[in-house]
Amino acid sequence: MSKKDLSEADICDRYITPALDAAGWKKNQIRREYSFTDGQMIVRGQMAGRGARKRADYLLYYSLNQPIAVIEAKDNHHSVRAGIQQALAYAEVLQVPFVFSSNGDAFLFHDRSGTYAQVEQQISLDAFPSPEELWQHYQQWQDLQTVNQELLTSPYYLEIGGKEPRYYQQLAVNRTIEAIARGQKRCLLVMATGAGKTYTVFNIIWRLWKTKVVRRVLFLADRNALVDQTITNDFRPFGEVMTKLDRRLVDHETGRINTSYQIYLGLYQAIIGNEERDNLYDKFDRDFFDLVVVDECHRGSAAEDSNWRQVLDYFSEAIQVGLTATPKETKYISNIDYFGEPIFQYSLKQGIEDGFLAPFRRIQVDLDIDLDGWTPEAGEQDDNGQRIEQRDYNLRDYDRNIVFGKRDRRVAEYVSQFLHDGDPMRKTIVFCEDVDHAERMREALARVKLNRELVLKNHRYVMQITGDEKEGKAQIDNFINPKETYPVIATTSKLMTTGVDAQTCHVIVLDRSIQSLTEFKQIIGRGTRLRPDYGKNFFTIIDFRNASQLFDDPDWDGPPIQDENFGKESQPGEMGTRGKVEGEEVDTSVKRIKYRVSRQEFEVAAERVSYYNKDGQLTTESLKDYTRRTVSEAYQSLDRFLNQWDAADRKQAIIDELEKHGAILAALEDMVGKDYDLFDLVCHVAFDRPPLTRKERAEKVRKRDAFAKYGETARRVLNALLDKYADQGIIAIEDTKILQLDPFAQLGTPVELVRSFGGKPQYKRAIQELGQMLYSDRGA
């Protein structure tokens, strides 16, 4: 057999893998067909479908944790260089320096590190570099020649059947370990909400701890539930050497703290003293901890005169790692000033594109009086008898300076109708202007007629969760727990803006003015967790304040950049916010005059639906237009589609091609009908061809009496296959496993049925001929 006759897989088996073996690469250093993304979720209407995964033909590792090279293979009809651009794109995402392509004749080697004499060169199959050679060049690239080699090559924590780090988590761990190995004492990791920061930092700590680079670790978080969950889940392998840092560790007689543990997890607020209690942290020696990890470091630790910063300053000799999704960069506060430029960044946009984070759709709702503004009548008094200041009031004033009860009711009715149009038990957060607004909105939602039975069934269907509301605060953990049904709807102000891991939050309602990109990103982050096991493939933003216009800002999900005025003195009379910590813990209303007006009616004037598309932009494209476009992109012409349909040994390849382009196949059936096969769905949606139902196609074949050349058993099999086709489509009958099912099982065993055609090749040929007869009209 000529090399030209070999498939891509054959080229890998016969030429590329043997070349790696000869160069000294072991099996555990080679990963074939390595999928490193899950494929982006594409959303239209209530439907979601996955795009194609990114998959490298080969990913080579020096050690278990250290990817170092990518190889893209092609069959021998392609040139040796044909796969290099695809391989380079993968290498850029995976941050590996050495890139190869091959067609089985040779390798084209591209060096991204700049440590070889040539950036690109062709090498023979027997000249592939060894693991040690590439590792030496990797160390030169990252300036790691003289550092702790045991630490660099140490494995992450792995248990049988347990999860492994995703590619970006592995990168975050490696970049942090490398920085620490080079002597860096402050490290900042920026990872989108839902990207697994806690699991990532566990592996950083694990590798440092197992190699004895650090012995004692302090992990600081901002919510008690997060500390408890971290101990129970991600940090569980530390076992008995780990404890929660609280006052139970202090001996009441001596006042000394228990120092027998190695991993301490503590709540910021719990270890800092107050008027009644002294600090916990300074009961340790200043050099007790070798590593301090600061979760949600955009909060207090970013300000140099904050209470939380005193803990970091006390343990200033320790290595300190900050974790955040939203670094704080203002004129007065800077994470970058303290920790330095981020060691690693993983944005929401990248997470959505990779399919690890949930995409979203936005519903922009405009109420009529919101658009027009409101002016009181001359001398008008509000509901409490206060004379209303005579001026024009707009959306910025609503719920801050003036309150409209019927606006609350209209917003509550819209949100409730949206939930009941789908699943009314979808977890929902309503972000309000202040505590007073959150309280009113809870009442308005509870009073909506649609919600009556749900509220009667359980009063926790809708709850106010704000800093000053004890019962509501107590329900945060139930709200974020996927296994807990209630609360379903939470009304809040600032308390749930950050630090709340609401994995199954399906809906985020914006009914507050948001000017800060940081705050906006924190709020959007409440919905970015993907939980397909709980039916959450995307989330919806319902915006009543045009707050989501911040999506138009090109920096809304961009890299953190230090404010150019950071560190400069304020001008006389300029108001500063130095030392101010965001108000997530204590969420109280600002005292101001509020007029309350009940007479004004509100109605929905307009609503617009837009989607976060695969290019990271918001688009208003409809489901029908989107599906038509993506199918047409997959097959630019009817002739191309027909040729690929005929050439595909199994029509599953057509499905794979459509999914690669992001088509939502269920949408094709919804647009045309469930009685049509994939062939007709594509021809009709993309190329305006009139469709035939599967039953119509099956009957056309029967009328031809096309099975006369076969024996009785084979004819009965083919007729049964036509019935299956009419019921389920072409994909079902291409799978030989169908012969194990009824009615085929009543005709004989699969082996006997295949033998009735003369053998497996003849059976496969009969199935191909059946397919040709089914589609012989070519879509006309």
N, C-alpha and C positions, 0 to 999 in steps of 0.2 A: 504493500500500500504506500502510495506517495505521501510525502509530508503535506502536500496541498489538500489531500483528502481527509486529513485529521481535523477533528473539532478542536475548539479552544481548550476543552478539558483534556483532550488527548495530548495537546502540546504541553500543557502543564505537567501531566503525568510522565511523559516520555522525555522531556527536555529540561524544563525549568526546575522541577523538584530534584531530579538527579544532579543538576548543576549546584543546587544549594547543598545537597548532601555531600558532594565532593569538596565543597568549600568549608565544610565543618559545621554547618548549621544543623542543630539537633531538632528532633520532632517538636519538643516543647518550646522551641524558639520560632516555629513557623505556624502561622494561622492562615488557612486557606479560606477563600470566600468569606472574609471577615466583614460582617455588617456592623457598622458603627453608629448608625442612626436608626430610628424607628420609622421614619417616613412621616412627613408633615400631615397633620390633620387638616383637611380642607372642609370648610363649612359653607353651606348655603341653605337658607330656610332652617328647618329643623333637622336637616341631614348633615352627616359628616362622613368623610371617607379618607383613607390614608393614601398618601402618595408613595412613591418608591423609596426604598431604603438606599442609602449610600453604602456601597460594598466594594472593598478592595479585594482583588484577586489574591494577593499575599500581603500580610503585614508581618514583618520580621521583628522579633524582640531580642535584645541582648540578654536581659534577665526578665523574670516574670512580669515586672512592673514597667519595663522600659522599652516601648516601641521605638524602632530606630530606622526602619526602611519600609518603603512601599514598592510593590511590583505590580504592574498592570500587564496582563497577558492578552494576546490576540492570536487568532488562527493564522496559518501561514499564507493566506491570501492577502494579509495586511503586511505592511513594512515593519521593520524592527522598531521604528520610531512612532508607529501609529497610536500607541497608548500613552505616550509620554505626557500629553497635556491633561488627560484625565487623571493620571497618576499624580501630577503636580498639584491639581486641585484637591485631591484627597490628602496629599502630604501637607498642604497648607493648613487644612482643618485639623489634622492630627498632629501638626507641629513636629513632623519628623524630617530630618535633613537630607536623607539619601533616597533617591527616586530612580526606579528602573522601569523600562518597558521591554517586552520581548515577544517575538513571533516564533520562537523555537530555533532561529538561526544564530542569534547573538543577543546581547543586551545593549540598550542605550542607557547610559548612566548619567544622571543629572545630580550635581552636588549643590544643594541649597546652603550648605554650611560655609562655603568659601575656603575650606581647608585643603582641598585638592588643587593641583596645578591648573586643571581645566574644569570649567563649569559643566561641560557636557562632552562625553566621549563614548564611542562604541567599543565594547569589550567582547571578547569571545565567551562562549558558554563555560569554558574551563578557567576563566579568569575572574569569576565572581568573587568579590572580597569576602574574607572570613569575618566572623562575628568580632574577633579581637581587633581586626583592622578598623572596622567601622566604629567600634567603641572608642578606640583611641582618637579617631577624628571627631567623634561626638564630644568627648571630654575637652578636646581643644576648642571646639565650637562654643561650648558653654563655660569654658574656663574652669574646668573641674579636675585638672591633672593632679593637683596636690592635695585634694580633699579626702575625706573619709570614704573609702571605696565600699566598705561594708554597709554604710548608710545608703549610699547611692543605689546599690543593687539589692537592698533589703526588700523582701516581699510585703505586699499589703496583706491584711487579714483575710483569710479564705477558709470557709468551712464547707464541708461536703453538702451540696445542695443549696448553699447560700448564694447571695448575689455577689457579683463582681462589680467593680467601679465602671461606670460608663466612661467613654473615652475622655470627656472633658473633666470628669472627676479625677481620673488618672493623671491628666495633665496638671490640674490644680495641685494635686499631691506632689507630683514630681518637681514642679517649678518651686514650690515652697521648700521641699527638702533640699533641693540644689542651692537655693538662696541661703538657707540656714547652714548648709555644709560649707559655703563660702564665707561664713561669718556674719551674715546679716542678722540683726537683732530685732528688727521691726518689719513685719510682713502684712500686706493687705490683700485679701481675696474678695473680689466683687463677683457675686453669682446671683442670678435672678432668683426671685422667690419660687420655690418649688424645685429648684435644681439639685437639692440634696447637700446643702452646706454642712449640716451636722455629720452626715455619713462621710463626707469628704474630710472634714477635720479629724474625725475619729481615726482615719487611716494615716493622717499626718502624725497624730500623737502616737499611734500604735508603732509606726516604724521608728520614730525617735526613741520611744520607750523601750522597745525590744532590743535596739542596738545600744541601749544605755547612754545615748547622747543626752537624754534628759531622764531624770529619775522621778521628779515630782511635778505634777501638772495642776494648774487651777483653770477651770472652765467657768467663765462668767456668762450668765444669761439674764434676761430681763423679765421672764415670766416663770412662776413656780411650776406650772404644768410642763413647760419646756424642759426644765431641769429633770423632773420626774420621768418624762417620756424618754429623755436622752439616756438616763441611767438604765431604764428598762429595755430600751431598744438598741440604738446604735452603739452605745458604750458597754453593752452587756458583757462582751468578752473580757473586760477588765476584772470582772468578778469581785473577789473579796478585797482587792487592793484599792477599791473605789468607794467613796462615800459622798453623801450630801453634806455640804458645809453649812451648818446651822448651829444654834446655841446649845443643842444637845451634845455637841462635842466638847463643851467647856465643863471642866470639873468645878462644881459649885463651891467646893471648899478651898481649893488652891487657886482657882481662876485660870488655870492653864488649859490650853486647848490640846486635843488629841492629835498628835503628829505621826501616828503610826501608819497612816494611809499614804498612798502614792498619787492617786487621782482624786481630786476634790472638785465637786461641781456645786456652784453657789449662785444665789440670786443677788444681783447688785444691791437691792434694797435691804436684804437680810444681813449682809456682812458690814454695812456701814451703820454706825451708831446714830443715836438721836439724843434728845435731852434726857431720856430715861435710861438708855443703855449705851455702853461703850462699843467701840468698833470690834469686830471679829478679826478683820484681816491683820491688824497690827499685833495680834497675839502670836503670830508667826514671826520668825526672824526674817529680815529683809531678803536674805539669800535662800530662803527655804524652797521656793518654787524655781524650777529651771525654765518652765514654760507657762505663760499665761495666754489663754485664748479668750477673746472678747467677742461674743456673739452680738449681732445688731449694733456694731460699733459706731454706726452713724449717729447714735444717740449720745448719751452723756460723755463718752470718752473722747468725742471730737472737740469738745470745748475745754480749753486748758484750765479754766477755773471752776469746772463742774465738780459736784461731789464724787461722781464715779471716777473721775480722773485721778483722785487722790489714791485709789487702790493701785492703779497702774504706776503712778509715780513712786509709791512705796516699794513695789517690786520691780523697780526700774532696771535692775541687773538681769532680769529674766528675759528670755526670748519672748516676744509678744506678737501674737497673730490676731489680726482683726478680720471679722467676717461681716459682710453686709451685702444687701441687694441694692442699696441706695446710699452711696457715700455722701456725706454732708460736706458741701463746698460752698461757703458763703464768704463775705468779707470778714466775718468774725469767727467762723468755725471751719476747721479743715481736717478731715481724716488724712489727707495726703501729707499735710505738714507734720503730723505725728508719725504715721506709719510709713510714709514714702509712697511712691507710685505703685499702683497695684501689681502684685506678682502675677496675677492671672485674672482674666475677666471672661464671664460667660453671660451674654445678654439675653433678655427676654426674646428678642427677635431671633437670635440663634437657636434658643431652646424650642421656639415654635417651629422654626424651619426644620430642625432635627426631628421633631415629633415627640420630644420629651416633655414639652409644656403645652398647655391648652391654648388654642387660638380663640378668638372671640368675634362676636358680631356686635355692632353698636346700633342701638335704636335711639335716634335723636328725636325727642318729643318736644314740640313747641306748643305751649298753652297761649291762648289768644291775648290775655292781659299781660303775660310775660313779654310778648312781642311788642305790644302797644304801649306798655307802661300804664301807670295809674295816677290820677290826680284827684284829690278830694274836692268835694264841693266847698264853696266858700263858707267858712265857719263850721265845717262838719266836725262832729265829735265821734270818737271811736266807741266801742261797746262799753268801755268803762267810764265814759263821760269826759275823757280827755279831749281837748281841742287838738285836732290833727294839724301839724305844721303844714302851711300851704306851700307845696312844691310838687314837682313831678317825682314819682317814685318808680324805680325800675327793678330789674331782677336782682341787682346787687343789694337792694334794700330789703327784699322779701325775707322774712324770718329773722332779720337782724334789727331793722327799724320799724317794720310794719308786718303784721301777721294777718293772713287771710284764711279763715277757717275752711271756706269752700275750696280753696286751692289745695289744702291738705287732703280734703276728701276726694278731689278729682285725681290727684296723684295716686292716692291709695286705691281708687277704683281701677285706674289704668294698670297698676302693678298687679293687682289681684286678678284682673281679667287676663293679663298675659300669663300668669302662673296657671290659671284654670284652663287656658287654651291648650296647655301641655300637661305637665304634672304639677299640681298645686303643692306637692311636698318637696319641691326643689329648694334647697337651702339658699336663702336670699339675704343680703346685707343692704340696708337702706342708709346711706350716709347723709346726715342732716346738718344744718348750720350750727346748732348747739344742742345742749341737753333739753332745753324747753321744746325745741322743734322735734327732737327724737321722741319726747314724751307724747306730744300731740300726734305725731305720725303713728306711734303704736296704737293710740286710741282710734285713729281714723281707719287703720287697717283692720282692727278688731271689729269695727262697726260695719264694714262693707258686707252687704247682704250675701255675696258669694262665699264669704268666709265664715258665715254663721255656724254651720254644722261642724266645721273644723275647730273653731274656737270652743264650741260647746263640748266637743270630744276631748280636747285638751287645751287648757287656757294658755299653755306655753307655745301654741302655734305661732303667735307673734309676741315678742318680748322686747322691751327697751333694755339695751345693754350699754350703759354709760358708767363713767367713773364714780358717780355719786349714788348709784342705784344698786344697793346691796344684793337684792334678789336677782337682778339681771346679771351682775358681774359673776355671780355664782354659777350662771348657766353657760359661761363662755366655753368651758371644756366640753359640755354636752353638745353645744352648737358645732364645734370643730371635730367632734368624734364621728366618723362616718357610720358607726354602728348605732348611734343614738338618733332617733327620729326627731326629737324636739330639743330646742326650739327650731322652727322652720324659718321664720322671718325674724331678723334682728334689726332693730332701729338703733342707730348709734351716731355719735358725733366724731370724736377722735380716738376713743378707746380701742377700736378695732382696726385702726389705720395700719398698724404694724405689729409684728410679733404674734399674730394670730394665724395659725396654720390651718386655714379652713379648706381642707382638701376637697370636699364635695360641695363647695359654694358654686352654684350654677348661675346666679344672677347677682349683679352689683348695680344698685340704683344710686345715681348721683343726683342728689337734690340739695347740693351745697356748692357755693362758689369755691373754686380751687385755682389758685394762682401759681403755686409752687410746683415745679416739675417733680421735685423729690416726693412731695406729698401725693401727687397724682400717681406716680409710679408705685408708691407704697399701697395705695388703695387698689389699683389695678392688680397688684400682686396677690390680693386676697383670692383671686379667681383662677390663677394660672396653673394650679395643680391639675394634672390629668389623672382621672380615675375611671377608666373604662369599665372596671369591675363593678362600679356603682352607677354605670350609665352616664358618666360625665366625660364627653369627648371634646367639649368646648364650653365656653361660658358667654353670657350675654350681659352687655352694659346698657342699661336704660338711663339716658341722660336727659334730665329736665333743666339743666343749667348751662348747657353748652360748654361744660367743663372739658369734654373730650376734644375740644378744639386744640388742646395741647398735643394731641397726636400729630398735628400739622407741624409742630416744632421739630426740626431735624435732629435736635439733641435730646428728644424725649427718652430715647433708649440708648443714647450714645455713651462713650467712655467718660469717666469722671475727669474733670479738668479743674484745677485749683483756680479760685477767683483771683483775677489779676490785682484786686485791691486788698487781698488778704494780708494782714499784718501791718497795713498802713493806718496811721492815726485818723480817727474820725474828725470831721470838720466841726467847728463850733455849732452847737444846736442840732447836730445830727443824732437821731435816735439809733442806738445800737441794740443788738440782741446777744452780745457776748455773754456766755455762761447760761443762756436760756436753754433749758432742755425741753424737747417737744412734749406736749401735754398728753401723752398716751395714758399715763397712770392716773392722773387727776383730771377729770373731764368736767369742768364746770362752766356754766354760762357766764359770759361777760355781762356785767350789769349795765344796762342801757335802757333808754326809753323805748318801749315797744307799743305801737298803736295796734289795736286789735279790731279788725273790720270783718263783720260777718255777712254784710249785704252783697258783696261782690261775687258774681258767678264766674266760673272759669270753664273753658271748653278746650279740647284739643284742636289746634289750628292746623298742625302739620306733623307728620312723622316720616323719618327717612331711615332706611335700614342700610347699613354698610358692613363690609366684611374685611377682615384682615387676610389679605391674600398671600400667595406663596412668595411674592416679591417684597413682602413686608410693608405693603401699603393698604390703605383703606379704600375699598371700591364699592360702588352701589350696584354692581352688576347683579341681575336677577339670576335665580337658579336655572331657568331655561336658557338664558343667553350664555351663562357660564358653561353649562354642560355642552351646548352646541359649539362654543369656541374651543373648549378643551378637546373634544372629540375631533374637531376639524384640525387642530394642531397636531394631534397624533397621526392623522392620515390626511395629508394635504389635498388629496384628490380621491375620487371614487375608484379610479383604476388602481391607485396604490393600495387602497384598502382591500380591493378584490384580490390583487396579487398576493398580499400578505395573508389574507384569509386562506387562499388556496395553498400557499407554501407552508402554513403552520401545520405540523404533524398533529399537534393538539391545540385546540382553540383556547386553552388556558393561556397560551402565549399572547393572545389578543387582549384578554383581561389584564394580564400583567402590563402590557403596553399602555392601556388606558389608565390604569392606576398610577403608572409612572408619571403620566401627565396630569394627575390629580383629578381625573373624572370620578364623579360619584355615581356608581353604576345603578344604585337604587333609584336615582333621579331619572334615569332613562326609562325605567319601567313606569314611574309615576307620570312621565310626560307622554308616553305612547300607550302603555298598557302592559299588564302582567302576562298576557297570552302570547307575547312575541319573543322570538329568540334574539340572542345578542346580535346576530347578523342583521336582522331587520331593524333593531333598535338603532344601531350605528348608521345604517343606510338612510333611515328616515330622519333622524335628528341632524346628522351632519350633511347629508346630500339630498334631502327632500324626496327620497324615493318612497312610493307607497308601500307600506309593509304588508306582509302576509303573516297570519298567526301560525304557530307551530302546528296546530291541528290541520290547517289548510295545506301546509307543506307536506305533512305526513300523508294526507289523502291523495295528493298529486302523485306521490311515489307509488302508492298502492294501485292506483288506476293504471300505471304503466305495466303492471305484472312483471316487475323487474327481477323477481326472485326465482323465476322458473328454472334457472340453471342449477339451483342448489337442491340438495336432498331435503326430505321432509323435516328432519330435525333442524337443519340450518335455516329453512324457510320460517319455521315457527320462532326461532330465535330472532330473526330479522324483523318479523312482524311485531314481536314483543318489544324489540328495540324501538320500533316506530312509535309504539304506544308510550314508551318511556320518554322518547323525544317530545312527543306532543304534550306530555305532562310536565317535563322538567327541563328540556333543552338539550343542546348538542354536547355540553360539557359532561353531562351525566352518562351518556352512552359511550363516550370515549374511554371511560375508566373500566378496565376489565373486572374490577371488583363487583360491578353490577351483576355479573353472572352468578354471584353468590346469593342474590336476593330473589324473592318471588317476583314474577312467575317463573323465572329461569331455573330456580332451584327445583321446581316440580318437573322440569324437562330433563334434568340430569345434572351431574357434577360439572363444575367449570371445565375440568379437563376433558370430559366427554363432549361437552358442547363445543369447545374449541376444536376437538378432533373431528366433529361433524363437518367442519369447513376444510379439513385436510391438514390442519396444524395451525400453530400460532401465526406464522407469516400470512397464511391464507385468510385467517380470521381478521387480522389487522387490515389486509387489503380489502376485505368485504366491508369493513367499517368505513374505510376511506371512500370506497365507491358509493356507499350509502350517503355519506356526507355530500359527495359531488351531485348525487341525484336530488338531495334535498334542496340544494342551492343552485340548481342548474339554470334557473331563470336569471341569475346574476343580479338579483335585486330589482329587475325591471318590473 
